[in-house]
Amino acid sequence: MFFALLIVVPTATMAEVNVGVHIALPPLIVFQGPPEVIVIPDTPDVYVAPDIEVDLFFWSGWWWRPWEGRWYRSHYYDRGWVYYSHVPRFYFDVDPGWRGYYRHHDWYGHRWNYERIPNHQLQQNWKKWHNDRHWERHGTWGVQSYQPRPKEQRQELRHQREQEYQRRPEVQQHQQQRQQQQKQHPAQQPQNRNQKPQQSQRQPQVQQPSHQPPHEKAQQPESREQRYQGHKSQDSKPQKKHEEREMEHKQ
């Protein structure tokens, strides 16, 4: 039963994730225990596991890993990977040479006394550290006498790293595959064509009389006061003629 579970559970999980997507999942990473992480300077609290050969990041409550030009994320460091259709926005803040700086304890000419953080401590405190900007304000990420880079310089570096990332062969290949899949399986468009007839049925149509010109206004029914004034004006005409006759007779 134990070996049967090992075979059935991953297969079912992979089938559930890849239905309609046709994207393979990354290979599993073997851990002897929960990995320790370090925080990378000049990043919005991006953590990385430095003791494994592949890039494994932790950011905003998720574990992230790139593989063959694609990105995957999970709430667990060793399972549950799901394809992520975009590049996570933290990635272009990460210096590509962080491994060399880590080995030499040097960050751009400054001593880098990084702190190795156990997994349980990370899970308990990452949100509080992020809200307090703990690593940037209180410890400058463990880099001695280091000043954070200005915002303009960070944006320029992000743009350069993004361009370099898009030129990677595995990234270009993945983008071509996505374009082909979109052509073969186009996304269903919302049914906007049926909205106009529905609106026209809801709105009552007022038909104008055929003999009435379009520029003339429709005749409004006379009010009670208007009818009364009309009768009064007609009654006053005979009375006026009678008075004129009397005046002629007297003369």
ZADO-1210 file (C-alpha; in nm, 4 decimals, padded with zeros to 6 digits):
<atoms>
<atom x="00.0000" y="00.0000" z="00.0000" code="MET" pos="1"/>
<atom x="00.2857" y="00.2367" z="00.0765" code="PHE" pos="2"/>
<atom x="00.4430" y="00.1966" z="-00.2665" code="PHE" pos="3"/>
<atom x="00.1019" y="00.2185" z="-00.4286" code="ALA" pos="4"/>
<atom x="00.0444" y="00.5571" z="-00.2664" code="LEU" pos="5"/>
<atom x="00.3828" y="00.6794" z="-00.3863" code="LEU" pos="6"/>
<atom x="00.2835" y="00.5938" z="-00.7413" code="ILE" pos="7"/>
<atom x="-00.0822" y="00.6983" z="-00.7417" code="VAL" pos="8"/>
<atom x="-00.0702" y="01.0285" z="-00.5523" code="VAL" pos="9"/>
<atom x="00.1894" y="01.2113" z="-00.7672" code="PRO" pos="10"/>
<atom x="00.0235" y="01.0860" z="-01.0844" code="THR" pos="11"/>
<atom x="-00.3176" y="01.2127" z="-00.9767" code="ALA" pos="12"/>
<atom x="-00.1714" y="01.5456" z="-00.8690" code="THR" pos="13"/>
<atom x="00.0087" y="01.5925" z="-01.2010" code="MET" pos="14"/>
<atom x="-00.3039" y="01.5081" z="-01.3959" code="ALA" pos="15"/>
<atom x="-00.5072" y="01.7593" z="-01.2001" code="GLU" pos="16"/>
<atom x="-00.2570" y="02.0388" z="-01.2614" code="VAL" pos="17"/>
<atom x="-00.1931" y="01.9718" z="-01.6295" code="ASN" pos="18"/>
<atom x="-00.5501" y="01.9279" z="-01.7524" code="VAL" pos="19"/>
<atom x="-00.5807" y="02.1568" z="-02.0574" code="GLY" pos="20"/>
<atom x="-00.2373" y="02.3084" z="-01.9965" code="VAL" pos="21"/>
<atom x="00.0077" y="02.0453" z="-02.1269" code="HIS" pos="22"/>
<atom x="00.2972" y="02.1799" z="-01.9206" code="ILE" pos="23"/>
<atom x="00.5262" y="01.9416" z="-01.7354" code="ALA" pos="24"/>
<atom x="00.6025" y="01.9787" z="-01.3674" code="LEU" pos="25"/>
<atom x="00.9605" y="02.0313" z="-01.2466" code="PRO" pos="26"/>
<atom x="01.1568" y="01.7419" z="-01.0949" code="PRO" pos="27"/>
<atom x="01.1380" y="01.7012" z="-00.7204" code="LEU" pos="28"/>
<atom x="01.4192" y="01.8326" z="-00.5006" code="ILE" pos="29"/>
<atom x="01.5478" y="01.5929" z="-00.2380" code="VAL" pos="30"/>
<atom x="01.5964" y="01.7530" z="00.1044" code="PHE" pos="31"/>
<atom x="01.7513" y="01.5975" z="00.4111" code="GLN" pos="32"/>
<atom x="01.5559" y="01.8448" z="00.6200" code="GLY" pos="33"/>
<atom x="01.3775" y="02.1812" z="00.5925" code="PRO" pos="34"/>
<atom x="01.6133" y="02.4192" z="00.4068" code="PRO" pos="35"/>
<atom x="01.7663" y="02.7239" z="00.5680" code="GLU" pos="36"/>
<atom x="01.7423" y="03.0494" z="00.3764" code="VAL" pos="37"/>
<atom x="01.9135" y="03.3870" z="00.3602" code="ILE" pos="38"/>
<atom x="01.7638" y="03.7213" z="00.2596" code="VAL" pos="39"/>
<atom x="01.9096" y="03.8836" z="-00.0528" code="ILE" pos="40"/>
<atom x="02.0079" y="04.2527" z="-00.0218" code="PRO" pos="41"/>
<atom x="01.8340" y="04.5182" z="-00.2278" code="ASP" pos="42"/>
<atom x="01.5199" y="04.3065" z="-00.2613" code="THR" pos="43"/>
<atom x="01.1664" y="04.3298" z="-00.1188" code="PRO" pos="44"/>
<atom x="01.2309" y="04.0503" z="00.1339" code="ASP" pos="45"/>
<atom x="01.3327" y="03.7804" z="-00.1127" code="VAL" pos="46"/>
<atom x="01.4772" y="03.4702" z="00.0540" code="TYR" pos="47"/>
<atom x="01.6784" y="03.1973" z="-00.1169" code="VAL" pos="48"/>
<atom x="01.7993" y="02.8517" z="-00.0169" code="ALA" pos="49"/>
<atom x="02.1775" y="02.8690" z="-00.0783" code="PRO" pos="50"/>
<atom x="02.2649" y="02.5040" z="-00.0058" code="ASP" pos="51"/>
<atom x="02.1014" y="02.3527" z="-00.3147" code="ILE" pos="52"/>
<atom x="02.2138" y="02.3786" z="-00.6764" code="GLU" pos="53"/>
<atom x="01.8820" y="02.4995" z="-00.8204" code="VAL" pos="54"/>
<atom x="01.7294" y="02.8382" z="-00.7462" code="ASP" pos="55"/>
<atom x="01.4647" y="02.8094" z="-00.4777" code="LEU" pos="56"/>
<atom x="01.3163" y="03.1361" z="-00.3548" code="PHE" pos="57"/>
<atom x="01.0683" y="03.2288" z="-00.0847" code="PHE" pos="58"/>
<atom x="00.8641" y="03.5448" z="-00.1242" code="TRP" pos="59"/>
<atom x="00.5242" y="03.6673" z="-00.0053" code="SER" pos="60"/>
<atom x="00.4303" y="03.3349" z="00.1543" code="GLY" pos="61"/>
<atom x="00.5163" y="03.1203" z="-00.1511" code="TRP" pos="62"/>
<atom x="00.8085" y="02.9067" z="-00.2596" code="TRP" pos="63"/>
<atom x="00.9186" y="02.9860" z="-00.6158" code="TRP" pos="64"/>
<atom x="01.1431" y="02.8042" z="-00.8612" code="ARG" pos="65"/>
<atom x="01.2284" y="02.8481" z="-01.2313" code="PRO" pos="66"/>
<atom x="01.2701" y="02.5498" z="-01.4599" code="TRP" pos="67"/>
<atom x="01.3225" y="02.5385" z="-01.8380" code="GLU" pos="68"/>
<atom x="01.2052" y="02.8937" z="-01.8911" code="GLY" pos="69"/>
<atom x="00.8923" y="02.8464" z="-01.6802" code="ARG" pos="70"/>
<atom x="00.8007" y="02.9381" z="-01.3244" code="TRP" pos="71"/>
<atom x="00.6320" y="02.7305" z="-01.0540" code="TYR" pos="72"/>
<atom x="00.5169" y="02.8083" z="-00.7027" code="ARG" pos="73"/>
<atom x="00.3960" y="02.6177" z="-00.3981" code="SER" pos="74"/>
<atom x="00.3194" y="02.6664" z="-00.0307" code="HIS" pos="75"/>
<atom x="00.5660" y="02.3824" z="00.0367" code="TYR" pos="76"/>
<atom x="00.9344" y="02.3698" z="-00.0462" code="TYR" pos="77"/>
<atom x="00.9330" y="02.0033" z="-00.1527" code="ASP" pos="78"/>
<atom x="00.5940" y="01.9362" z="-00.3196" code="ARG" pos="79"/>
<atom x="00.2727" y="02.0817" z="-00.4582" code="GLY" pos="80"/>
<atom x="00.4321" y="02.2738" z="-00.7454" code="TRP" pos="81"/>
<atom x="00.1932" y="02.4529" z="-00.9803" code="VAL" pos="82"/>
<atom x="00.2760" y="02.6259" z="-01.3060" code="TYR" pos="83"/>
<atom x="00.2817" y="03.0075" z="-01.2845" code="TYR" pos="84"/>
<atom x="00.2181" y="03.1753" z="-01.6189" code="SER" pos="85"/>
<atom x="00.4216" y="03.4916" z="-01.5490" code="HIS" pos="86"/>
<atom x="00.7623" y="03.5860" z="-01.4147" code="VAL" pos="87"/>
<atom x="00.7171" y="03.6803" z="-01.0468" code="PRO" pos="88"/>
<atom x="00.7822" y="04.0508" z="-01.0074" code="ARG" pos="89"/>
<atom x="01.0401" y="04.0067" z="-00.7322" code="PHE" pos="90"/>
<atom x="01.2771" y="03.8160" z="-00.9617" code="TYR" pos="91"/>
<atom x="01.4226" y="04.1157" z="-01.1440" code="PHE" pos="92"/>
<atom x="01.5261" y="04.2623" z="-00.8081" code="ASP" pos="93"/>
<atom x="01.7508" y="03.9593" z="-00.7468" code="VAL" pos="94"/>
<atom x="02.1144" y="04.0058" z="-00.8479" code="ASP" pos="95"/>
<atom x="02.2132" y="03.7153" z="-01.0785" code="PRO" pos="96"/>
<atom x="02.5552" y="03.6930" z="-00.9074" code="GLY" pos="97"/>
<atom x="02.4210" y="03.6396" z="-00.5565" code="TRP" pos="98"/>
<atom x="02.5827" y="03.2954" z="-00.5250" code="ARG" pos="99"/>
<atom x="02.9324" y="03.4353" z="-00.5735" code="GLY" pos="100"/>
<atom x="02.8662" y="03.7121" z="-00.3228" code="TYR" pos="101"/>
<atom x="02.7329" y="03.4524" z="-00.0808" code="TYR" pos="102"/>
<atom x="03.0451" y="03.2344" z="-00.1051" code="ARG" pos="103"/>
<atom x="03.2805" y="03.5298" z="-00.0487" code="HIS" pos="104"/>
<atom x="03.0690" y="03.7041" z="00.2176" code="HIS" pos="105"/>
<atom x="03.0965" y="04.0187" z="00.0067" code="ASP" pos="106"/>
<atom x="02.8234" y="04.2396" z="-00.1349" code="TRP" pos="107"/>
<atom x="02.9679" y="04.4977" z="-00.3744" code="TYR" pos="108"/>
<atom x="03.2791" y="04.5566" z="-00.1657" code="GLY" pos="109"/>
<atom x="03.1019" y="04.5414" z="00.1719" code="HIS" pos="110"/>
<atom x="03.1237" y="04.2621" z="00.4259" code="ARG" pos="111"/>
<atom x="02.8078" y="04.0542" z="00.4035" code="TRP" pos="112"/>
<atom x="02.7302" y="03.8922" z="00.7380" code="ASN" pos="113"/>
<atom x="02.4185" y="03.7165" z="00.6229" code="TYR" pos="114"/>
<atom x="02.1983" y="03.5319" z="00.8698" code="GLU" pos="115"/>
<atom x="02.0923" y="03.1754" z="00.8047" code="ARG" pos="116"/>
<atom x="01.7242" y="03.1503" z="00.8875" code="ILE" pos="117"/>
<atom x="01.5611" y="02.8142" z="00.9743" code="PRO" pos="118"/>
<atom x="01.2383" y="02.7300" z="00.7967" code="ASN" pos="119"/>
<atom x="01.0183" y="02.7394" z="01.1080" code="HIS" pos="120"/>
<atom x="01.1501" y="03.0844" z="01.1986" code="GLN" pos="121"/>
<atom x="01.0864" y="03.2043" z="00.8445" code="LEU" pos="122"/>
<atom x="00.7269" y="03.0814" z="00.8438" code="GLN" pos="123"/>
<atom x="00.6558" y="03.2465" z="01.1783" code="GLN" pos="124"/>
<atom x="00.8086" y="03.5869" z="01.1076" code="ASN" pos="125"/>
<atom x="00.8243" y="03.6613" z="00.7328" code="TRP" pos="126"/>
<atom x="00.5045" y="03.8668" z="00.7315" code="LYS" pos="127"/>
<atom x="00.6060" y="04.0732" z="01.0344" code="LYS" pos="128"/>
<atom x="00.9528" y="04.1303" z="00.8904" code="TRP" pos="129"/>
<atom x="00.7983" y="04.2470" z="00.5669" code="HIS" pos="130"/>
<atom x="00.5571" y="04.4922" z="00.7314" code="ASN" pos="131"/>
<atom x="00.8339" y="04.6362" z="00.9523" code="ASP" pos="132"/>
<atom x="01.0916" y="04.6413" z="00.6684" code="ARG" pos="133"/>
<atom x="01.3112" y="04.4631" z="00.9181" code="HIS" pos="134"/>
<atom x="01.6018" y="04.3642" z="00.6951" code="TRP" pos="135"/>
<atom x="01.6311" y="04.6985" z="00.5197" code="GLU" pos="136"/>
<atom x="01.5895" y="04.9342" z="00.8136" code="ARG" pos="137"/>
<atom x="01.7423" y="04.7514" z="01.1076" code="HIS" pos="138"/>
<atom x="02.0156" y="04.5427" z="00.9530" code="GLY" pos="139"/>
<atom x="02.0663" y="04.6552" z="00.5897" code="THR" pos="140"/>
<atom x="02.0406" y="04.2845" z="00.5042" code="TRP" pos="141"/>
<atom x="02.3531" y="04.2087" z="00.7095" code="GLY" pos="142"/>
<atom x="02.5810" y="04.4165" z="00.4832" code="VAL" pos="143"/>
<atom x="02.8212" y="04.6387" z="00.6800" code="GLN" pos="144"/>
<atom x="02.8191" y="05.0137" z="00.6069" code="SER" pos="145"/>
<atom x="02.5834" y="04.9653" z="00.3156" code="TYR" pos="146"/>
<atom x="02.3320" y="05.2157" z="00.1843" code="GLN" pos="147"/>
<atom x="02.0318" y="05.0872" z="-00.0111" code="PRO" pos="148"/>
<atom x="02.0345" y="05.1765" z="-00.3776" code="ARG" pos="149"/>
<atom x="01.8219" y="05.4711" z="-00.4933" code="PRO" pos="150"/>
<atom x="01.4868" y="05.3940" z="-00.6515" code="LYS" pos="151"/>
<atom x="01.5941" y="05.5102" z="-00.9983" code="GLU" pos="152"/>
<atom x="01.8979" y="05.2838" z="-00.9925" code="GLN" pos="153"/>
<atom x="01.6848" y="04.9868" z="-00.8858" code="ARG" pos="154"/>
<atom x="01.4425" y="05.0463" z="-01.1709" code="GLN" pos="155"/>
<atom x="01.7265" y="05.0664" z="-01.4225" code="GLU" pos="156"/>
<atom x="01.8735" y="04.7399" z="-01.2960" code="LEU" pos="157"/>
<atom x="01.5328" y="04.5727" z="-01.3124" code="ARG" pos="158"/>
<atom x="01.4974" y="04.6770" z="-01.6753" code="HIS" pos="159"/>
<atom x="01.8416" y="04.5427" z="-01.7665" code="GLN" pos="160"/>
<atom x="01.7798" y="04.2093" z="-01.5938" code="ARG" pos="161"/>
<atom x="01.4437" y="04.1716" z="-01.7620" code="GLU" pos="162"/>
<atom x="01.6018" y="04.2185" z="-02.1048" code="GLN" pos="163"/>
<atom x="01.8718" y="03.9637" z="-02.0237" code="GLU" pos="164"/>
<atom x="01.6094" y="03.7182" z="-01.9013" code="TYR" pos="165"/>
<atom x="01.4043" y="03.7493" z="-02.2206" code="GLN" pos="166"/>
<atom x="01.7126" y="03.6645" z="-02.4286" code="ARG" pos="167"/>
<atom x="01.7628" y="03.3262" z="-02.2606" code="ARG" pos="168"/>
<atom x="01.7073" y="03.0380" z="-02.5056" code="PRO" pos="169"/>
<atom x="01.4848" y="02.8377" z="-02.2698" code="GLU" pos="170"/>
<atom x="01.2672" y="03.1448" z="-02.2067" code="VAL" pos="171"/>
<atom x="01.2238" y="03.2151" z="-02.5777" code="GLN" pos="172"/>
<atom x="01.1414" y="02.8497" z="-02.6412" code="GLN" pos="173"/>
<atom x="00.8742" y="02.8540" z="-02.3711" code="HIS" pos="174"/>
<atom x="00.7195" y="03.1693" z="-02.5128" code="GLN" pos="175"/>
<atom x="00.6985" y="03.0085" z="-02.8562" code="GLN" pos="176"/>
<atom x="00.5292" y="02.7046" z="-02.7074" code="GLN" pos="177"/>
<atom x="00.2739" y="02.9240" z="-02.5300" code="ARG" pos="178"/>
<atom x="00.1962" y="03.1092" z="-02.8528" code="GLN" pos="179"/>
<atom x="00.1396" y="02.7829" z="-03.0350" code="GLN" pos="180"/>
<atom x="-00.0899" y="02.6550" z="-02.7610" code="GLN" pos="181"/>
<atom x="-00.2911" y="02.9763" z="-02.7691" code="GLN" pos="182"/>
<atom x="-00.3405" y="02.9371" z="-03.1428" code="LYS" pos="183"/>
<atom x="-00.4494" y="02.5757" z="-03.1062" code="GLN" pos="184"/>
<atom x="-00.6716" y="02.6401" z="-02.8014" code="HIS" pos="185"/>
<atom x="-00.7882" y="03.0027" z="-02.8166" code="PRO" pos="186"/>
<atom x="-00.9495" y="03.1362" z="-02.5037" code="ALA" pos="187"/>
<atom x="-01.3261" y="03.1627" z="-02.5095" code="GLN" pos="188"/>
<atom x="-01.4411" y="03.5195" z="-02.5504" code="GLN" pos="189"/>
<atom x="-01.7213" y="03.6533" z="-02.3303" code="PRO" pos="190"/>
<atom x="-02.0620" y="03.6464" z="-02.4952" code="GLN" pos="191"/>
<atom x="-02.0886" y="04.0185" z="-02.5643" code="ASN" pos="192"/>
<atom x="-02.2767" y="03.9672" z="-02.8894" code="ARG" pos="193"/>
<atom x="-02.5938" y="03.8673" z="-02.7060" code="ASN" pos="194"/>
<atom x="-02.5964" y="04.1771" z="-02.4881" code="GLN" pos="195"/>
<atom x="-02.7298" y="04.4174" z="-02.7530" code="LYS" pos="196"/>
<atom x="-03.0447" y="04.2175" z="-02.8382" code="PRO" pos="197"/>
<atom x="-03.1183" y="04.1733" z="-02.4692" code="GLN" pos="198"/>
<atom x="-03.0953" y="04.5459" z="-02.4091" code="GLN" pos="199"/>
<atom x="-03.3148" y="04.6258" z="-02.7085" code="SER" pos="200"/>
<atom x="-03.5846" y="04.3892" z="-02.5803" code="GLN" pos="201"/>
<atom x="-03.5859" y="04.5475" z="-02.2388" code="ARG" pos="202"/>
<atom x="-03.6274" y="04.9027" z="-02.3740" code="GLN" pos="203"/>
<atom x="-03.9805" y="04.9737" z="-02.5050" code="PRO" pos="204"/>
<atom x="-03.9904" y="05.1262" z="-02.8522" code="GLN" pos="205"/>
<atom x="-04.2175" y="05.4299" z="-02.9027" code="VAL" pos="206"/>
<atom x="-04.3528" y="05.4502" z="-03.2581" code="GLN" pos="207"/>
<atom x="-04.4179" y="05.7939" z="-03.4047" code="GLN" pos="208"/>
<atom x="-04.7334" y="05.8479" z="-03.6149" code="PRO" pos="209"/>
<atom x="-04.6685" y="05.8163" z="-03.9860" code="SER" pos="210"/>
<atom x="-04.8451" y="06.1521" z="-04.0698" code="HIS" pos="211"/>
<atom x="-04.6516" y="06.3513" z="-03.8130" code="GLN" pos="212"/>
<atom x="-04.3265" y="06.5131" z="-03.9368" code="PRO" pos="213"/>
<atom x="-04.0225" y="06.4262" z="-03.7291" code="PRO" pos="214"/>
<atom x="-03.9537" y="06.7903" z="-03.6396" code="HIS" pos="215"/>
<atom x="-04.3031" y="06.8539" z="-03.4974" code="GLU" pos="216"/>
<atom x="-04.3854" y="06.7732" z="-03.1419" code="LYS" pos="217"/>
<atom x="-04.6662" y="06.5357" z="-03.0551" code="ALA" pos="218"/>
<atom x="-04.9853" y="06.7129" z="-02.9495" code="GLN" pos="219"/>
<atom x="-05.0417" y="06.7018" z="-02.5806" code="GLN" pos="220"/>
<atom x="-05.3958" y="06.6543" z="-02.4455" code="PRO" pos="221"/>
<atom x="-05.5545" y="06.9742" z="-02.3209" code="GLU" pos="222"/>
<atom x="-05.5815" y="07.0208" z="-01.9531" code="SER" pos="223"/>
<atom x="-05.9035" y="07.1045" z="-01.7722" code="ARG" pos="224"/>
<atom x="-05.8050" y="07.4682" z="-01.7243" code="GLU" pos="225"/>
<atom x="-05.7214" y="07.5109" z="-02.0929" code="GLN" pos="226"/>
<atom x="-06.0616" y="07.3734" z="-02.1956" code="ARG" pos="227"/>
<atom x="-06.2336" y="07.6073" z="-01.9511" code="TYR" pos="228"/>
<atom x="-06.0508" y="07.9146" z="-02.0822" code="GLN" pos="229"/>
<atom x="-06.1321" y="07.8138" z="-02.4400" code="GLY" pos="230"/>
<atom x="-06.5060" y="07.7934" z="-02.3688" code="HIS" pos="231"/>
<atom x="-06.4929" y="08.1194" z="-02.1814" code="LYS" pos="232"/>
<atom x="-06.3306" y="08.3017" z="-02.4712" code="SER" pos="233"/>
<atom x="-06.5940" y="08.1710" z="-02.7132" code="GLN" pos="234"/>
<atom x="-06.8795" y="08.2799" z="-02.4838" code="ASP" pos="235"/>
<atom x="-06.7387" y="08.6301" z="-02.4573" code="SER" pos="236"/>
<atom x="-06.7613" y="08.6971" z="-02.8362" code="LYS" pos="237"/>
<atom x="-07.1486" y="08.7029" z="-02.8643" code="PRO" pos="238"/>
<atom x="-07.1730" y="08.9237" z="-02.5548" code="GLN" pos="239"/>
<atom x="-06.9309" y="09.1722" z="-02.7100" code="LYS" pos="240"/>
<atom x="-07.1362" y="09.1918" z="-03.0327" code="LYS" pos="241"/>
<atom x="-07.4592" y="09.2508" z="-02.8303" code="HIS" pos="242"/>
<atom x="-07.3052" y="09.5461" z="-02.6470" code="GLU" pos="243"/>
<atom x="-07.1964" y="09.7047" z="-02.9766" code="GLU" pos="244"/>
<atom x="-07.5519" y="09.6818" z="-03.1149" code="ARG" pos="245"/>
<atom x="-07.6949" y="09.8569" z="-02.8073" code="GLU" pos="246"/>
<atom x="-07.4494" y="10.1426" z="-02.8494" code="MET" pos="247"/>
<atom x="-07.5532" y="10.1922" z="-03.2137" code="GLU" pos="248"/>
<atom x="-07.9248" y="10.1918" z="-03.1172" code="HIS" pos="249"/>
<atom x="-07.8752" y="10.4669" z="-02.8565" code="LYS" pos="250"/>
<atom x="-07.6891" y="10.6819" z="-03.0986" code="GLN" pos="251"/>
</atoms>
